[in-house]
């Protein structure tokens, strides 16, 4: 994958990055007309040929890349979801469900047969098991009891990744993956898992580049970047201060920590919790969307706070109505959040860290030559929002700092499966907790689909960054804002 | 009169919180809440000389040590 590619977890991310980078190059230097004429050129840069390295032939590779360019330019405008399937890129993986493999020994016990609730298991003349797919309901009981683990569930990686069950096969003729927008929460889990890169998030890099160009070096208006605290675990090849300098070099006027918005959120969230007695967090847009779509009866318990991103953006917007505000983070669902009525007037666009990397390299920014610039607005507590448990700790601190007497019984859930369990209990009135911190991604925001890397050490990086904050308490961090 | 303190990262590290808090105090002590509007702004493009403070549109460099003098000379005197 080369030195450059090592910035990413997978070659799929690297491939998407290359397309974004080439699109950004043209957008920075040229105009839309030039971009429209450059599809073939970009495809040839990314898939130079003559031999195919990813698909059956170089022409298919380039056809898929043309679709990726379209995603880099904003994707299908008629589809409200920011996550889309690139149908010709989908390998249409077999999705046959439970199958008996060659490891079946043809034993005598036949536990699989006994446990099957649908009598779907039969045996051939060699005593080997077979599953009648017309009867099988994919319960998986047989696989659990087979002493040889000879029964395997063949599920598409995208479907396995999607814990809200929004992905299925389109139909018998079109076997490509299909996303049910009524269920999808735009977390991007499927995108990160698809081994063929057939699911992608729409990119708004063209909007952002246009904003930066039209600002005429921040004279016509100023463009602010709000960065998520998970940035501490990213771009580890450079110092964080250099990354801030690089963001400014792209043309942003100032870089502000979303973590300061997190400080503000935890302060008011503590008050709201004490007032209402039970609350679910509102920071993660995918978690909020999940509640609205799958547990609508619990929607009244969602904190009324805007997310940290929107909270700090509102502070900036209120003082400077004509500015532009771009959020940079690990999250694909933030691209949905900025379309909400409440957030639309506040935040202009969203970039992921993947996209930011592409923008850096489209401008050939040399990090080693960059000075370190300051990034210090928030407290430790605002910064640790980037990882699971951070919001829980911050609300506890905010209760303490405000001397609010409240019997705080929080639960921090990361990953939709944990969230579902807690919400299920809450909906039945048997959850022993009174505050649910919900993060759709495993590990919290550091596990976001838009991260360059997802590593175990990322949590430590976030905690370290938290400890480096000048302000030690939430009250101190937000006192400048009053 | 509008007094705006830079609360961008650079100025924050140089003490904008102390400057903001002291200004809030001074405004209260002098009973100027109706006449002086205190506000914050992320970056005034004068990072090297922070803490940047503007009085209406005039730019000043203030530090936690000089904030009292600044208030006397550029806020109180000009009201």
HADDOCK unambig.tbl for C-alpha pairs under 7 A between the chains (distance, minus, plus):
assign (segid A and resid 254 and name CA) (segid B and resid 43 and name CA) 6.40 0.50 0.50
assign (segid A and resid 374 and name CA) (segid B and resid 9 and name CA) 5.51 0.50 0.50
assign (segid A and resid 374 and name CA) (segid B and resid 10 and name CA) 5.54 0.50 0.50
assign (segid A and resid 375 and name CA) (segid B and resid 9 and name CA) 5.05 0.50 0.50
assign (segid A and resid 376 and name CA) (segid B and resid 9 and name CA) 4.65 0.50 0.50
assign (segid A and resid 376 and name CA) (segid B and resid 12 and name CA) 6.91 0.50 0.50
assign (segid A and resid 376 and name CA) (segid B and resid 13 and name CA) 6.92 0.50 0.50
assign (segid A and resid 377 and name CA) (segid B and resid 9 and name CA) 5.64 0.50 0.50
assign (segid A and resid 377 and name CA) (segid B and resid 12 and name CA) 6.80 0.50 0.50
assign (segid A and resid 480 and name CA) (segid B and resid 17 and name CA) 5.50 0.50 0.50
assign (segid A and resid 480 and name CA) (segid B and resid 20 and name CA) 6.17 0.50 0.50
assign (segid A and resid 481 and name CA) (segid B and resid 40 and name CA) 6.36 0.50 0.50
